[in-house]
Amino acid sequence: MGETGWQKGQTAMIEEGKFGTQEAICLITTAIISKVFFSGPTTVVGIVGNADWYVTILSAAIAMVGFLFIYLLLKRFPGKDITEIFNLSLGHFFGFIFSGILALYMLFVSSTRLAEFSEVFKVYILPLSPNWYIIGFFIVSVFILSRLGLESIARFSKLVAYPMLIGFIIVLALSAQNYNTNNIYPVLGHGLGKTITTGIMRSSIYGEIIILAIFAKAFQGIEYIKREGIISIGLSALIISTSLLAFTLTFPYYVAQEMLGLVYRMAELIDYGPFFQRIEPITLFIWIISALISTTIVFYSFVWIFCKMFKIQDKNPVILGGAIIVYAAALIHKDIITIILKNIDFMRSLGSIVFFILPLLTLIVAAIRKKGDKRNA
Protein backbone atom coordinates (compact mmCIF):
# COMPACT_ATOMS: atom_id res chain seq x y z
CA MET A 1 0.00 0.00 0.00
CA GLY A 2 1.17 3.54 -0.74
CA GLU A 3 1.84 6.10 1.93
CA THR A 4 -0.94 8.40 3.00
CA GLY A 5 -0.48 12.16 2.87
CA TRP A 6 0.13 12.29 6.63
CA GLN A 7 2.72 9.52 6.43
CA LYS A 8 4.54 11.32 3.63
CA GLY A 9 4.56 14.51 5.68
CA GLN A 10 5.80 12.59 8.71
CA THR A 11 8.57 11.00 6.65
CA ALA A 12 9.60 14.40 5.33
CA MET A 13 9.73 15.71 8.87
CA ILE A 14 11.92 12.98 10.33
CA GLU A 15 14.38 12.58 7.47
CA GLU A 16 17.42 14.74 6.83
CA GLY A 17 19.82 14.78 3.92
CA LYS A 18 22.77 12.41 4.17
CA PHE A 19 26.38 13.55 4.24
CA GLY A 20 29.81 11.99 4.38
CA THR A 21 32.21 10.91 7.09
CA GLN A 22 34.29 14.08 6.94
CA GLU A 23 31.27 16.30 7.57
CA ALA A 24 30.19 14.13 10.51
CA ILE A 25 33.64 14.16 12.09
CA CYS A 26 34.01 17.93 11.65
CA LEU A 27 30.57 18.49 13.16
CA ILE A 28 31.04 16.28 16.24
CA THR A 29 34.63 17.32 16.87
CA THR A 30 33.80 21.03 16.66
CA ALA A 31 30.88 20.56 19.04
CA ILE A 32 33.17 18.88 21.57
CA ILE A 33 36.29 21.06 21.42
CA SER A 34 34.42 24.37 21.57
CA LYS A 35 34.52 24.03 25.38
CA VAL A 36 38.25 24.79 25.26
CA PHE A 37 37.44 28.45 24.60
CA PHE A 38 35.22 28.87 27.66
CA SER A 39 35.53 28.15 31.37
CA GLY A 40 36.25 24.42 31.01
CA PRO A 41 40.06 24.66 31.21
CA THR A 42 39.85 27.04 34.17
CA THR A 43 37.57 24.65 36.05
CA VAL A 44 39.63 21.53 35.46
CA VAL A 45 42.86 23.32 36.41
CA GLY A 46 41.24 24.33 39.68
CA ILE A 47 40.36 20.69 40.39
CA VAL A 48 43.47 18.74 39.31
CA GLY A 49 46.14 21.45 38.97
CA ASN A 50 48.70 20.94 36.23
CA ALA A 51 47.49 17.39 35.56
CA ASP A 52 44.74 18.88 33.40
CA TRP A 53 46.37 18.04 30.06
CA TYR A 54 46.29 14.27 30.58
CA VAL A 55 43.15 13.95 32.71
CA THR A 56 41.13 14.68 29.59
CA ILE A 57 42.69 11.61 27.93
CA LEU A 58 41.21 9.48 30.73
CA SER A 59 37.86 11.20 30.15
CA ALA A 60 38.13 10.35 26.45
CA ALA A 61 38.80 6.68 27.29
CA ILE A 62 35.68 6.56 29.46
CA ALA A 63 33.69 8.31 26.72
CA MET A 64 34.93 5.71 24.24
CA VAL A 65 33.42 3.00 26.46
CA GLY A 66 30.20 5.02 26.59
CA PHE A 67 30.20 5.25 22.82
CA LEU A 68 30.57 1.46 22.69
CA PHE A 69 27.18 1.19 24.41
CA ILE A 70 25.69 3.60 21.89
CA TYR A 71 27.21 1.70 18.96
CA LEU A 72 25.95 -1.68 20.22
CA LEU A 73 22.49 -0.21 20.71
CA LEU A 74 22.39 1.19 17.18
CA LYS A 75 23.75 -2.09 15.81
CA ARG A 76 20.98 -4.00 17.58
CA PHE A 77 18.35 -1.75 15.95
CA PRO A 78 19.69 -1.13 12.43
CA GLY A 79 18.16 1.79 10.57
CA LYS A 80 16.73 3.37 13.74
CA ASP A 81 17.73 6.49 15.63
CA ILE A 82 17.93 6.82 19.41
CA THR A 83 14.35 8.09 19.84
CA GLU A 84 12.89 5.18 17.92
CA ILE A 85 15.12 2.75 19.80
CA PHE A 86 13.91 4.06 23.15
CA ASN A 87 10.33 3.30 22.11
CA LEU A 88 11.11 -0.13 20.68
CA SER A 89 13.22 -1.25 23.62
CA LEU A 90 11.46 0.35 26.59
CA GLY A 91 7.91 0.67 25.34
CA HIS A 92 6.11 3.87 24.44
CA PHE A 93 5.75 5.22 28.01
CA PHE A 94 9.33 4.79 29.23
CA GLY A 95 10.69 5.49 25.76
CA PHE A 96 8.86 8.81 25.83
CA ILE A 97 10.39 9.58 29.25
CA PHE A 98 13.94 8.74 28.13
CA SER A 99 13.52 10.84 24.98
CA GLY A 100 12.12 13.69 27.07
CA ILE A 101 15.08 13.57 29.46
CA LEU A 102 17.53 13.71 26.55
CA ALA A 103 15.61 16.54 24.85
CA LEU A 104 15.37 18.68 27.99
CA TYR A 105 19.03 18.13 28.76
CA MET A 106 19.98 19.26 25.26
CA LEU A 107 17.87 22.38 25.75
CA PHE A 108 19.60 23.02 29.08
CA VAL A 109 23.06 22.55 27.53
CA SER A 110 22.33 24.92 24.65
CA SER A 111 21.04 27.69 26.94
CA THR A 112 23.96 27.29 29.35
CA ARG A 113 26.48 27.31 26.51
CA LEU A 114 24.93 30.48 25.10
CA ALA A 115 24.99 32.18 28.51
CA GLU A 116 28.61 31.15 29.07
CA PHE A 117 29.61 32.50 25.66
CA SER A 118 27.89 35.80 26.41
CA GLU A 119 29.63 36.25 29.76
CA VAL A 120 33.13 35.37 28.54
CA PHE A 121 32.67 37.39 25.34
CA LYS A 122 31.56 40.36 27.40
CA VAL A 123 34.65 40.17 29.60
CA TYR A 124 37.14 40.40 26.71
CA ILE A 125 35.39 41.89 23.68
CA LEU A 126 32.28 43.92 24.49
CA PRO A 127 32.49 44.84 28.19
CA LEU A 128 29.93 47.65 27.92
CA SER A 129 27.31 45.77 25.90
CA PRO A 130 24.29 44.29 27.72
CA ASN A 131 23.76 40.53 27.72
CA TRP A 132 20.49 40.74 25.80
CA TYR A 133 22.36 42.36 22.91
CA ILE A 134 25.12 39.73 22.67
CA ILE A 135 22.78 36.80 23.23
CA GLY A 136 20.26 38.24 20.78
CA PHE A 137 22.71 38.37 17.88
CA PHE A 138 23.95 34.88 18.67
CA ILE A 139 20.50 33.26 18.95
CA VAL A 140 19.48 34.77 15.61
CA SER A 141 22.45 32.98 14.01
CA VAL A 142 21.47 29.74 15.75
CA PHE A 143 17.91 30.15 14.51
CA ILE A 144 19.00 30.70 10.89
CA LEU A 145 21.36 27.70 10.86
CA SER A 146 18.68 25.50 12.47
CA ARG A 147 16.17 26.52 9.81
CA LEU A 148 18.62 25.39 7.14
CA GLY A 149 18.70 21.89 8.61
CA LEU A 150 21.19 19.26 9.70
CA GLU A 151 22.88 18.80 6.35
CA SER A 152 23.63 22.52 6.06
CA ILE A 153 25.00 22.60 9.62
CA ALA A 154 27.27 19.64 8.89
CA ARG A 155 28.56 21.05 5.61
CA PHE A 156 29.15 24.43 7.21
CA SER A 157 31.17 22.64 9.92
CA LYS A 158 33.40 21.04 7.29
CA LEU A 159 33.79 24.36 5.46
CA VAL A 160 35.17 26.16 8.51
CA ALA A 161 36.88 23.23 10.26
CA TYR A 162 40.14 23.40 8.31
CA PRO A 163 40.64 27.18 8.62
CA MET A 164 39.87 26.91 12.35
CA LEU A 165 42.35 24.07 12.80
CA ILE A 166 45.08 25.94 10.90
CA GLY A 167 44.44 29.09 12.93
CA PHE A 168 44.52 27.15 16.17
CA ILE A 169 47.83 25.49 15.27
CA ILE A 170 49.28 28.91 14.43
CA VAL A 171 48.26 30.27 17.84
CA LEU A 172 49.76 27.30 19.69
CA ALA A 173 52.98 27.47 17.65
CA LEU A 174 53.48 31.20 18.10
CA SER A 175 52.79 30.89 21.82
CA ALA A 176 55.88 28.70 22.16
CA GLN A 177 57.88 31.80 23.10
CA ASN A 178 55.98 31.89 26.40
CA TYR A 179 56.18 28.18 27.24
CA ASN A 180 57.88 27.20 30.49
CA THR A 181 58.39 23.47 31.00
CA ASN A 182 58.71 23.96 34.76
CA ASN A 183 54.96 24.63 34.88
CA ILE A 184 54.09 20.96 34.31
CA TYR A 185 55.55 19.97 37.69
CA PRO A 186 54.41 18.32 39.89
CA VAL A 187 53.15 16.01 37.17
CA LEU A 188 50.48 14.39 39.37
CA GLY A 189 48.86 17.74 40.10
CA HIS A 190 46.67 17.63 43.19
CA GLY A 191 46.96 13.87 43.54
CA LEU A 192 46.48 10.75 41.47
CA GLY A 193 43.20 9.86 43.15
CA LYS A 194 41.61 13.20 42.35
CA THR A 195 42.94 13.02 38.79
CA ILE A 196 41.34 9.62 38.16
CA THR A 197 38.04 10.60 39.79
CA THR A 198 37.87 13.83 37.81
CA GLY A 199 38.72 12.07 34.56
CA ILE A 200 35.86 9.64 35.06
CA MET A 201 33.34 12.23 36.19
CA ARG A 202 34.14 14.68 33.38
CA SER A 203 33.77 12.16 30.56
CA SER A 204 30.61 14.06 29.69
CA ILE A 205 32.82 16.63 27.98
CA TYR A 206 32.73 14.22 25.03
CA GLY A 207 28.98 13.67 25.40
CA GLU A 208 28.11 15.31 22.06
CA ILE A 209 28.97 11.92 20.57
CA ILE A 210 25.30 11.09 21.30
CA ILE A 211 24.47 13.25 18.26
CA LEU A 212 25.50 10.30 16.09
CA ALA A 213 22.65 8.32 17.64
CA ILE A 214 20.13 11.16 17.53
CA PHE A 215 20.64 11.61 13.77
CA ALA A 216 21.66 8.03 13.02
CA LYS A 217 19.73 7.91 9.75
CA ALA A 218 21.80 10.74 8.29
CA PHE A 219 25.18 9.03 8.78
CA GLN A 220 24.98 6.34 6.08
CA GLY A 221 25.02 3.22 8.21
CA ILE A 222 26.27 1.74 11.46
CA GLU A 223 29.84 1.07 10.30
CA TYR A 224 30.21 4.71 9.26
CA ILE A 225 28.88 5.78 12.66
CA LYS A 226 31.41 3.52 14.38
CA ARG A 227 34.28 5.08 12.44
CA GLU A 228 32.99 8.62 12.93
CA GLY A 229 32.55 8.14 16.66
CA ILE A 230 36.01 6.70 17.27
CA ILE A 231 37.77 9.32 15.14
CA SER A 232 35.77 12.20 16.64
CA ILE A 233 36.55 11.24 20.23
CA GLY A 234 40.21 10.53 19.46
CA LEU A 235 40.71 13.75 17.50
CA SER A 236 38.88 15.81 20.13
CA ALA A 237 41.02 14.29 22.90
CA LEU A 238 44.19 15.14 20.96
CA ILE A 239 43.16 18.75 20.39
CA ILE A 240 41.88 19.32 23.93
CA SER A 241 44.90 17.66 25.55
CA THR A 242 47.32 19.67 23.39
CA SER A 243 45.44 22.87 24.24
CA LEU A 244 45.50 22.20 27.96
CA LEU A 245 49.21 21.36 27.81
CA ALA A 246 49.84 24.68 26.03
CA PHE A 247 47.87 26.51 28.73
CA THR A 248 49.86 24.73 31.44
CA LEU A 249 53.17 25.61 29.80
CA THR A 250 52.10 29.25 29.47
CA PHE A 251 50.41 29.89 32.83
CA PRO A 252 51.23 28.36 36.22
CA TYR A 253 48.19 26.44 37.45
CA TYR A 254 47.60 28.83 40.36
CA VAL A 255 47.30 31.65 37.80
CA ALA A 256 45.31 29.72 35.18
CA GLN A 257 42.59 28.74 37.66
CA GLU A 258 41.76 32.43 38.11
CA MET A 259 41.46 33.24 34.38
CA LEU A 260 38.72 32.77 31.80
CA GLY A 261 39.21 32.28 28.08
CA LEU A 262 42.74 30.92 28.33
CA VAL A 263 43.12 30.64 24.54
CA TYR A 264 42.39 34.34 24.15
CA ARG A 265 44.71 35.27 27.02
CA MET A 266 47.47 33.13 25.55
CA ALA A 267 47.10 34.84 22.15
CA GLU A 268 47.35 38.25 23.85
CA LEU A 269 50.87 37.42 25.03
CA ILE A 270 52.23 36.66 21.55
CA ASP A 271 54.78 39.33 20.64
CA TYR A 272 57.40 38.98 17.91
CA GLY A 273 58.35 42.60 17.61
CA PRO A 274 56.55 45.71 16.33
CA PHE A 275 55.31 44.05 13.14
CA PHE A 276 53.83 40.83 14.52
CA GLN A 277 51.79 40.83 17.69
CA ARG A 278 48.22 40.78 19.03
CA ILE A 279 46.80 37.99 16.87
CA GLU A 280 43.62 37.67 18.95
CA PRO A 281 41.39 38.08 15.85
CA ILE A 282 42.40 34.57 14.78
CA THR A 283 41.35 33.24 18.18
CA LEU A 284 38.19 35.30 18.05
CA PHE A 285 37.17 33.78 14.71
CA ILE A 286 37.74 30.22 15.98
CA TRP A 287 35.97 30.95 19.23
CA ILE A 288 32.80 32.45 17.74
CA ILE A 289 32.40 29.93 14.91
CA SER A 290 33.01 26.87 17.10
CA ALA A 291 30.57 28.18 19.73
CA LEU A 292 27.96 28.81 17.02
CA ILE A 293 28.25 25.29 15.58
CA SER A 294 28.29 23.67 19.01
CA THR A 295 25.25 25.57 20.31
CA THR A 296 23.33 25.09 17.07
CA ILE A 297 23.77 21.31 16.80
CA VAL A 298 22.86 20.80 20.46
CA PHE A 299 19.81 23.03 20.08
CA TYR A 300 18.81 21.33 16.83
CA SER A 301 19.07 17.96 18.60
CA PHE A 302 16.47 19.18 21.08
CA VAL A 303 14.18 20.30 18.24
CA TRP A 304 14.59 16.99 16.43
CA ILE A 305 13.79 14.84 19.50
CA PHE A 306 10.87 17.06 20.48
CA CYS A 307 9.32 16.80 17.01
CA LYS A 308 9.69 13.03 16.98
CA MET A 309 8.23 12.68 20.48
CA PHE A 310 5.07 14.58 19.58
CA LYS A 311 4.96 13.57 15.89
CA ILE A 312 5.21 17.16 14.71
CA GLN A 313 5.56 17.39 10.94
CA ASP A 314 6.80 20.97 10.64
CA LYS A 315 9.84 21.69 12.83
CA ASN A 316 10.08 25.40 11.97
CA PRO A 317 7.60 26.60 14.64
CA VAL A 318 9.45 24.46 17.19
CA ILE A 319 12.73 26.06 16.15
CA LEU A 320 11.25 29.52 16.67
CA GLY A 321 9.69 28.66 20.02
CA GLY A 322 12.81 26.82 21.18
CA ALA A 323 15.03 29.75 20.21
CA ILE A 324 12.88 32.09 22.30
CA ILE A 325 13.10 29.69 25.27
CA VAL A 326 16.89 29.41 24.95
CA TYR A 327 17.22 33.19 24.67
CA ALA A 328 15.13 33.72 27.80
CA ALA A 329 16.90 30.95 29.73
CA ALA A 330 20.32 32.39 28.83
CA LEU A 331 19.27 35.79 30.17
CA ILE A 332 18.20 34.33 33.51
CA HIS A 333 21.76 33.51 34.56
CA LYS A 334 23.18 36.07 36.98
CA ASP A 335 26.89 35.95 36.17
CA ILE A 336 29.73 33.72 35.03
CA ILE A 337 30.39 32.44 38.57
CA THR A 338 26.83 31.13 38.84
CA ILE A 339 27.10 29.49 35.43
CA ILE A 340 30.38 27.75 36.30
CA LEU A 341 29.58 26.67 39.86
CA LYS A 342 26.01 25.55 39.22
CA ASN A 343 25.10 24.82 35.62
CA ILE A 344 28.43 23.67 34.20
CA ASP A 345 29.36 21.72 37.32
CA PHE A 346 25.97 19.99 37.08
CA MET A 347 26.54 19.23 33.39
CA ARG A 348 30.01 17.77 33.96
CA SER A 349 28.97 15.73 37.00
CA LEU A 350 25.69 14.24 35.72
CA GLY A 351 25.96 14.61 31.95
CA SER A 352 27.40 11.12 31.57
CA ILE A 353 24.15 9.68 32.93
CA VAL A 354 22.19 11.22 30.08
CA PHE A 355 24.75 10.63 27.35
CA PHE A 356 26.00 7.16 28.25
CA ILE A 357 23.96 5.53 31.02
CA LEU A 358 20.57 5.96 29.31
CA PRO A 359 21.80 4.11 26.18
CA LEU A 360 23.36 1.43 28.40
CA LEU A 361 20.10 0.90 30.31
CA THR A 362 18.21 0.75 27.02
CA LEU A 363 20.68 -1.83 25.70
CA ILE A 364 20.27 -3.98 28.81
CA VAL A 365 16.47 -3.83 28.64
CA ALA A 366 16.56 -4.68 24.93
CA ALA A 367 18.70 -7.72 25.69
CA ILE A 368 16.39 -8.87 28.49
CA ARG A 369 13.24 -8.35 26.42
CA LYS A 370 14.97 -9.77 23.32
CA LYS A 371 14.17 -6.72 21.26
CA GLY A 372 15.96 -5.75 18.07
CA ASP A 373 17.71 -7.68 15.33
CA LYS A 374 18.66 -11.08 16.76
CA ARG A 375 21.54 -11.36 14.30
CA ASN A 376 23.15 -8.31 15.93
CA ALA A 377 22.18 -9.15 19.52
Number of C-alpha atoms within 10 A of each C-alpha: 3 6 9 9 9 10 12 12 14 17 13 12 17 18 13 16 11 17 16 15 17 14 23 27 27 22 25 28 28 26 28 24 22 23 22 20 24 23 22 20 25 25 21 23 25 17 16 24 27 29 26 30 24 21 25 27 20 20 22 26 18 21 25 20 12 24 26 18 21 27 21 17 29 26 21 22 23 16 15 21 19 27 24 19 26 27 19 17 24 20 11 14 10 13 21 19 15 20 24 17 14 23 24 15 18 23 24 20 21 26 27 23 24 25 26 26 27 24 24 19 21 16 15 12 10 14 12 8 12 12 17 14 10 18 22 18 10 20 21 15 15 21 19 13 19 24 17 11 16 23 18 17 21 22 18 16 27 18 13 16 21 12 14 20 14 12 17 18 14 15 20 19 11 18 20 13 13 15 17 14 12 12 17 21 15 12 15 18 18 16 13 14 11 17 23 15 14 21 24 20 18 25 27 26 25 31 24 22 27 23 21 26 25 20 21 22 21 21 21 14 15 22 12 15 23 19 12 24 27 17 16 25 25 16 18 25 25 17 17 22 19 15 22 26 21 23 27 28 21 25 22 18 23 12 13 23 19 12 14 22 22 26 23 20 18 21 22 16 17 20 16 11 7 6 7 9 14 13 18 18 13 18 21 17 13 22 23 16 17 26 23 23 24 26 26 25 25 23 25 29 23 26 26 23 23 21 19 18 19 9 13 17 17 14 20 16 12 17 22 16 12 19 24 16 14 23 21 15 17 26 19 11 17 11 14 18 14 13 20 19 11 11 18 21 16 12 20 18 17 15 22 22 15 19 24 24 15 19 27 19 16 23 25 15 15 21 16 10 11 12 17 20 11 10 7 12 15
